[in-house]
Amino acid sequence: MGFWPVDILWNIFPSTSQPFPNIPFDGCYVLPVKLWDCIFLHLDDSTLFVAAAVCRLFNERCIHITLLRNRLEPSDMAAGNYSILSHLLPFLLRALFIPTIKNLSCVFEESNLLIHLRLVSGLVAQSSNLDWVDLQFPFIARDGSRRRLLDAAKHHVFRTVLSSMLFTRWPWRDIILVSEYHFLPCPIRELFRYLTSEQDESVFWKCIPIARISSWKLYFQQTRVDGLRPFTMLVINESTTNQPFQTLTLGFDPIESRFNDYSRSRLTVSHLSAILAKLTLPHLQSLIIRFRHIDPSALRDFLIRHPQIRFISDKRPRAGWDAPLPRNPLFHPPLAMPNLRRIEGETTADVLSLLVLTAPSLPCTISFAFDALHRGETDARASLFRHISHRNIPTELEISGAVIQAEPTEADLALAQTLHCVEAVSLTYDCITESPALFPWLNSLPALSHVGIITWYPDHEDLTFARASLNRPGTDLRVEAILPPREARYSF
C-alpha cells in the first residue's frame, strides 16, 4: 500500500478551490492529530513504515505508534533504552524525532537477517552517544531440531559488519575481547583468529566458531577514564540462554601463555576497573581471578551485581616462592553472597582470606593445597584449620596433591581432630602410591564419611592401597579419573 504525498494532492486543486488558500500546507491542518492517530492505529507495521516518509508529522506519529505497539515503553524511549526485534531497525533509521539511542538490544529473526545486520552497522555509525549494543541470535526450532542463525552462509557478512562496527568509525580505539575463553586486548586484524568458521582448521588456542555465537555485545567507552583512552569491548554470548556465559577468567593461564602471544595481553588496573564496571553477566556461575593486581572496590561492586556466583577462585600468581604472606585481600569489606558454594586459592593464605571475606555466605567446599614448600604456608594452614574448626555447617575440603610430599606436622594432626564440620575430602594425586603422606591426617578427622581420590590413571591397586591406608571402616571411598568439579561433590 502506498501514499500520495498530501502536498501534491493539495496543489492539484486550483487555489480558488482550496478551502483555506492562505494557510500554508502542513499535515496537521488537513486532519487533527488525534484523528491521524486513529487512522494509523488500524495500519500494520509495513504500511506505517511507508507512511512515515510522507512528512515530519507522519514520521513522528507512525514510528511512535509502531514502537509502542511493539512493547517499547515511553519511559524507556525517553531514557534512550531500546529493546526491539530486528524488523524494527528500519524504523529507527528512518525516525526523525526519537530521543538519543544510548542502549540498544536487538533480537534477530530468521527473515532478512543479512539486511538487518547491515542496518545495525548503519545505526551504530550514526549514533554518537551509544553506551552498548546487544545483538542476539536465538536458535530456530524447526522440524524437531534447533538450527543456528549464524550458519556458514552468513559468516562473511558477520565479519564485514562486525569489522565495520568496531573499526570504521573509531579505527584508533583499543578492542577488548571477553568470552569464557578470552579476556585480552585484541587488535582488529587478530580478532578473527579467535572468532572462526567451523570449517577452519585453526590451531589457535580456544577459538570460538561463529556459528556457536548466539549473542554479541559491544560496550563503548566514549570518554577518557583514569588516563585510559576510549575503547570498545566485545563480549561473546553474554546475554544468551542457549550457550550461557558461566565462567569468567580475569587474566590468563600461564600454561596457555606458552601457546599464545600473551605478551601484549596484559591489561592495567584501570582497564580492569573500567571493564568490570560495565560487565553484566546474568548467567555467571564461576569467577577465576588471575590478575596479580586488582582494584578491591571494583571487584566488590562486580560481585554485588552478580549474587548468583557459586564459585570464586583466587589464582593470582605469586611474585616468588619467598614472597610475603598474606597478600592484599581481593575485596573489602566482607560480602554476603547467598549462592556461593565453593572457594579456591593459589595459597592457603588466599583461601583463608576468601573465607573471611565471604564469611556471611559460608561456602561449603574449600579448595587448597597441602603446600610444604612455600615459606609461611605451614603457619597459614594452621590458621585456616583453626578458622574452619569454628564452622557449624557440613564442609568438604578439596586438596590438590601436586606438592603433598612432606608428612603433616604434629600441629596439623592435632588441628585435624578439631575439624568436626569436615564430612568429605577430595584429593587430587598424580600417583596415589607415591603420595601416602596425607592418609594419617585423614584418619585424624573425627567426622569424615566421604573420601574421593582423583588421579590420572586409576586402577584396582590404587583402590586397594587407599583402603589399606585409610583406616576408617564404613567410610565411602571413591577413586576416579576426573578433575574436581566446580560444585560440591557431596550433598549434605
C-alpha positions in Angstrom: 0.0 0.0 0.0 1.4 3.5 -0.9 0.5 7.1 -0.2 0.4 10.1 -2.5 2.2 12.9 -0.7 -0.6 15.2 0.6 1.2 18.3 -0.6 0.9 17.1 -4.2 -2.8 16.4 -3.9 -3.2 19.8 -2.3 -1.5 21.5 -5.2 -3.6 19.7 -7.8 -6.6 21.8 -6.9 -6.6 25.4 -8.1 -6.0 27.9 -5.3 -9.6 29.2 -5.6 -11.0 25.8 -4.8 -8.8 25.2 -1.8 -10.8 25.6 1.4 -8.1 27.7 3.1 -5.9 29.1 0.4 -3.9 31.4 2.7 -2.9 28.7 5.2 0.5 27.1 4.4 0.3 23.4 3.9 1.0 21.0 6.8 -0.4 17.6 7.6 -1.8 18.8 10.9 -4.1 21.3 9.0 -5.7 18.6 6.9 -6.9 16.5 9.9 -6.5 16.8 13.6 -3.5 14.8 15.0 -5.8 12.6 17.1 -7.7 11.6 14.0 -4.5 10.7 12.3 -3.6 8.6 15.3 -6.9 6.7 15.0 -6.2 6.0 11.3 -2.6 4.9 12.0 -3.7 2.5 14.7 -5.5 0.5 12.0 -2.4 0.1 9.8 0.2 -2.7 10.0 3.9 -2.0 10.6 4.9 -2.2 7.0 2.3 0.3 6.0 3.2 2.6 8.8 6.8 2.5 7.6 5.8 3.8 4.2 3.6 6.5 5.7 6.5 7.7 7.9 8.2 9.0 4.7 5.3 11.4 3.9 6.2 14.3 6.2 7.6 15.0 9.7 4.2 14.7 11.3 3.6 11.3 9.8 7.1 10.3 10.6 6.7 11.1 14.3 3.2 9.6 14.7 3.8 6.4 12.6 7.1 5.5 14.2 5.9 6.3 17.7 2.8 4.2 17.3 4.9 1.3 15.8 7.3 1.3 18.7 4.5 1.4 21.3 2.7 -1.4 19.6 5.9 -3.5 19.8 6.0 -3.0 23.6 8.5 -0.2 24.0 7.6 1.9 27.0 7.7 5.7 26.7 9.9 5.9 29.8 12.5 3.6 28.2 12.5 5.6 25.0 12.9 8.8 26.9 15.9 7.3 28.7 17.4 6.1 25.4 16.8 2.3 26.1 15.5 0.4 23.1 14.8 -3.3 23.2 13.4 -4.4 19.8 13.1 -7.2 17.2 15.2 -6.8 14.2 12.4 -5.9 11.8 12.1 -2.6 13.7 15.6 -1.5 12.7 14.4 0.3 9.6 12.1 2.4 11.7 14.9 3.6 14.0 17.0 4.5 10.9 14.1 6.5 9.4 13.0 8.2 12.6 13.5 11.9 12.8 12.1 12.5 16.3 13.2 9.8 18.7 15.5 10.7 21.6 19.1 9.7 21.5 19.7 6.0 21.5 22.0 5.0 24.4 21.4 1.3 24.8 20.2 -0.9 22.0 19.1 -4.6 22.4 18.1 -6.3 19.2 16.8 -9.9 18.8 17.3 -11.1 15.2 14.8 -13.1 13.3 15.4 -15.5 10.5 14.0 -13.4 7.8 16.1 -10.6 6.3 19.0 -11.4 8.7 21.7 -10.3 6.4 19.9 -7.0 5.6 19.3 -6.3 9.3 22.9 -6.9 10.2 23.9 -4.2 7.8 21.2 -1.9 9.3 22.7 -2.3 12.7 26.0 -1.2 11.4 24.4 1.9 9.9 22.6 2.7 13.1 25.8 2.4 15.2 27.6 4.7 12.6 25.1 7.5 13.0 24.6 7.2 16.8 27.3 9.1 18.7 26.1 8.5 22.3 25.8 4.7 22.3 26.8 3.0 25.6 26.2 -0.5 24.4 24.6 -2.6 21.6 23.4 -6.1 22.4 22.7 -8.4 19.3 21.0 -11.7 20.0 20.8 -14.7 17.6 18.4 -17.3 19.1 18.3 -20.8 17.8 15.4 -21.5 15.4 13.3 -24.6 16.3 12.1 -26.4 13.1 11.0 -30.0 12.5 12.0 -31.0 15.9 15.6 -29.7 15.6 17.3 -26.4 16.6 19.1 -24.5 13.9 21.6 -21.7 14.4 21.0 -18.3 12.8 24.7 -17.6 12.1 25.3 -20.6 9.8 28.3 -20.8 7.4 26.5 -18.8 4.6 26.4 -15.7 6.8 29.9 -15.7 8.2 31.3 -13.3 5.6 28.6 -10.7 6.3 29.2 -11.3 10.1 32.9 -10.5 9.7 32.2 -7.4 7.5 29.5 -6.0 9.8 31.5 -6.6 13.0 34.6 -5.1 11.5 32.6 -2.1 10.4 31.1 -1.5 13.8 34.5 -1.8 15.5 36.8 -0.2 13.1 35.1 2.2 10.6 34.2 5.0 13.0 36.9 4.5 15.6 40.0 3.0 13.8 42.3 4.1 16.6 40.3 2.5 19.5 41.5 -0.4 21.6 39.4 -3.5 21.3 39.0 -5.8 24.3 37.6 -9.3 23.7 35.8 -11.0 26.6 34.4 -14.6 26.4 34.5 -17.7 28.5 38.0 -18.3 27.0 39.4 -14.8 26.5 40.0 -11.6 28.5 42.5 -9.7 26.5 43.2 -6.7 24.2 42.7 -7.7 20.6 43.6 -5.7 17.5 41.0 -5.9 14.7 43.5 -7.7 12.5 43.7 -10.5 15.1 40.1 -10.7 16.2 39.1 -13.3 13.6 41.9 -15.6 14.8 39.7 -16.1 17.8 36.3 -16.0 16.0 36.5 -18.6 13.2 34.3 -20.5 10.9 33.6 -24.1 11.9 35.3 -25.4 8.8 38.5 -23.5 9.6 41.2 -26.0 10.8 42.8 -23.4 13.1 45.4 -24.5 15.6 45.0 -21.3 17.6 44.2 -21.9 21.2 40.5 -21.8 22.2 38.8 -20.4 19.2 35.1 -19.7 19.1 33.2 -20.9 16.0 31.0 -18.1 14.6 28.0 -20.5 14.3 28.0 -21.0 18.0 27.7 -17.3 18.8 24.2 -16.7 20.0 24.8 -13.1 21.1 27.4 -10.4 20.9 27.5 -7.2 22.9 29.6 -4.1 22.2 30.3 -1.7 25.1 31.6 1.8 24.0 33.8 3.7 26.4 33.3 7.2 24.9 35.5 9.3 27.2 38.9 9.1 28.8 38.8 7.5 32.2 41.7 7.4 34.6 44.1 8.2 31.8 42.6 5.4 29.5 41.7 6.4 26.0 38.3 5.4 24.8 37.9 1.7 24.0 35.4 -0.8 22.7 34.7 -4.1 24.5 33.2 -7.1 22.6 31.5 -9.7 24.8 30.6 -13.0 23.3 27.5 -14.9 24.5 26.9 -12.5 27.4 23.1 -12.4 27.4 22.2 -15.7 25.7 20.4 -18.6 27.3 21.3 -21.1 24.6 25.0 -21.2 25.5 25.2 -19.1 28.7 28.4 -17.4 29.7 29.0 -19.2 33.0 32.8 -18.8 33.7 34.7 -15.5 33.7 38.5 -15.6 34.0 40.2 -12.3 34.8 43.6 -12.8 33.3 45.2 -15.8 31.5 46.5 -19.2 32.4 50.3 -19.3 32.5 50.2 -22.7 30.8 48.1 -21.3 27.9 50.6 -18.4 27.5 53.2 -20.9 26.2 50.9 -21.5 23.1 49.8 -17.9 22.6 51.2 -14.4 22.2 50.1 -13.1 25.5 52.9 -10.6 25.9 50.6 -7.8 24.7 47.5 -9.1 26.5 48.1 -7.6 29.9 45.5 -5.1 31.0 46.2 -2.4 33.5 44.3 -2.0 36.8 42.5 1.0 35.3 41.4 -1.1 32.3 40.2 -3.9 34.6 38.2 -1.5 36.8 36.5 0.1 33.7 35.7 -3.3 32.3 34.2 -4.7 35.5 32.1 -1.6 35.9 30.4 -2.3 32.5 30.1 -6.1 32.5 26.8 -7.7 33.5 26.7 -11.5 33.1 23.2 -12.8 34.1 24.3 -16.4 33.9 27.7 -16.2 35.5 28.5 -19.1 37.9 32.3 -19.1 38.3 34.8 -16.3 38.7 38.5 -17.0 38.4 41.0 -14.2 39.2 44.5 -14.4 37.7 45.4 -10.7 37.6 48.1 -10.0 40.2 46.8 -6.5 40.9 43.1 -5.7 41.0 41.1 -2.8 42.5 39.2 -4.3 45.6 36.3 -1.8 45.3 35.8 -2.5 41.6 35.7 -6.3 42.2 33.3 -5.9 45.1 30.9 -3.8 43.1 31.0 -6.5 40.4 30.3 -9.2 42.9 27.3 -7.2 44.3 25.8 -7.1 40.8 26.3 -10.9 40.4 24.9 -12.6 43.5 24.3 -15.8 41.6 28.1 -16.7 41.6 28.7 -20.1 43.1 32.5 -20.4 42.8 35.3 -17.9 43.3 39.0 -18.9 42.7 41.9 -16.6 43.7 44.6 -17.8 41.3 46.7 -14.6 41.4 50.3 -15.6 40.6 52.9 -15.5 43.3 55.7 -12.9 43.0 58.0 -15.7 44.0 58.5 -18.5 46.4 59.8 -16.1 49.1 57.0 -13.6 48.6 55.4 -12.5 51.9 52.1 -13.9 53.0 49.3 -13.0 53.2 48.7 -10.8 50.2 46.2 -7.9 49.8 42.6 -9.1 50.0 40.6 -9.4 46.8 37.9 -7.1 48.1 36.9 -5.3 51.3 34.7 -5.2 53.4 33.3 -8.8 53.7 30.3 -9.5 51.4 27.4 -11.9 51.7 26.9 -14.0 48.6 23.9 -16.2 49.1 24.7 -18.7 46.3 28.4 -19.1 46.9 29.3 -22.8 47.3 33.0 -23.2 46.6 36.1 -21.1 47.1 39.7 -21.8 45.9 43.0 -20.1 46.4 46.5 -20.2 45.0 47.9 -20.4 48.6 46.4 -21.4 51.9 46.6 -17.8 53.0 44.5 -16.8 50.0 41.9 -19.4 50.9 41.7 -18.1 54.5 41.4 -14.5 53.2 38.5 -15.6 51.0 36.8 -17.4 53.9 37.0 -14.2 56.0 35.7 -12.0 53.1 32.8 -14.4 52.4 32.1 -15.3 56.0 28.4 -14.3 55.8 28.0 -16.8 52.9 29.6 -19.9 54.5 30.7 -21.7 51.3 30.6 -25.5 51.9 33.5 -26.5 49.7 37.0 -25.2 50.4 39.9 -26.0 47.9 43.5 -25.5 48.8 47.0 -27.2 48.5 48.9 -29.0 51.2 52.0 -27.0 50.4 55.1 -27.7 52.4 57.5 -25.8 50.1 56.3 -22.2 50.4 57.6 -20.0 53.2 54.9 -19.3 55.7 52.5 -21.9 54.3 52.6 -24.1 57.4 51.5 -21.3 59.6 48.8 -20.2 57.2 47.5 -23.7 57.0 47.2 -23.8 60.9 45.3 -20.6 60.8 43.0 -22.0 58.1 42.3 -25.1 60.2 41.6 -23.1 63.3 39.1 -20.9 61.3 37.4 -24.0 59.8 37.1 -25.6 63.3 34.6 -22.8 64.3 32.2 -23.6 61.4 28.9 -25.3 62.2 27.9 -26.4 58.6 28.9 -29.6 56.8 32.1 -28.9 54.8 34.0 -30.5 52.0 37.8 -30.0 51.6 39.4 -30.2 48.1 43.1 -30.7 48.5 45.5 -30.7 45.5 48.2 -33.3 45.8 51.0 -32.0 43.5 53.0 -30.9 46.5 51.9 -33.4 49.1 55.3 -34.8 49.7 56.1 -34.0 53.3 54.5 -35.6 56.3 51.8 -33.5 58.0 53.2 -31.8 61.1 52.1 -32.6 64.7 50.2 -29.4 64.7 48.4 -30.4 61.5 47.3 -33.7 63.1 46.2 -32.0 66.3 44.2 -29.4 64.4 42.6 -32.1 62.3 40.9 -33.6 65.4 39.1 -30.2 65.9 37.5 -30.2 62.4 34.2 -31.6 63.4 32.4 -30.0 60.4 34.5 -31.7 57.7 32.5 -34.6 56.4 34.1 -35.0 53.0 37.6 -34.7 51.5 38.6 -34.8 47.8 42.2 -35.4 47.0 44.0 -34.8 43.6 47.0 -37.0 43.2 49.4 -37.7 40.3 50.1 -41.1 41.7 48.4 -42.4 44.9 51.0 -45.0 45.8 53.8 -42.4 45.7 52.0 -39.9 48.0 50.8 -41.7 51.1 51.6 -38.7 53.4 48.1 -37.3 53.8 46.4 -40.5 55.0 47.4 -40.1 58.7 45.9 -36.7 58.6 42.7 -38.1 57.1 42.5 -40.7 59.8 42.5 -37.8 62.4 39.4 -36.2 61.1 36.6 -37.1 63.5 33.5 -36.7 61.3 34.9 -37.9 57.9 32.5 -40.1 56.0 33.3 -39.5 52.3 36.7 -39.6 50.6 37.2 -39.0 46.8 40.6 -39.6 45.2 41.1 -38.2 41.7 44.1 -39.4 39.8 45.1 -39.6 36.1 45.2 -43.4 35.8 43.2 -45.1 38.5 43.2 -48.9 38.8 42.3 -51.6 41.3 45.6 -51.4 43.0 45.0 -47.7 43.8 41.7 -48.5 45.5 43.3 -51.4 47.5 46.2 -49.1 48.6 43.8 -46.3 49.6 41.6 -48.7 51.6 44.6 -50.1 53.4 46.0 -46.6 54.2 42.6 -45.1 55.2 41.9 -47.0 58.5 38.3 -45.9 58.7 35.7 -48.7 58.4 32.4 -47.6 56.8 33.9 -44.6 55.0 32.7 -44.1 51.5 35.9 -44.2 49.3 36.0 -43.5 45.6 38.9 -43.4 43.2 38.1 -41.6 39.9 39.8 -40.3 36.8 38.2 -36.9 36.7 39.2 -33.4 37.8 37.4 -32.0 40.8 34.1 -30.4 39.7 33.1 -26.8 40.5 30.2 -27.9 42.6 30.4 -29.7 45.9 30.9 -33.4 45.3 28.7 -34.5 48.2 25.3 -33.3 49.3 25.0 -32.7 53.0 
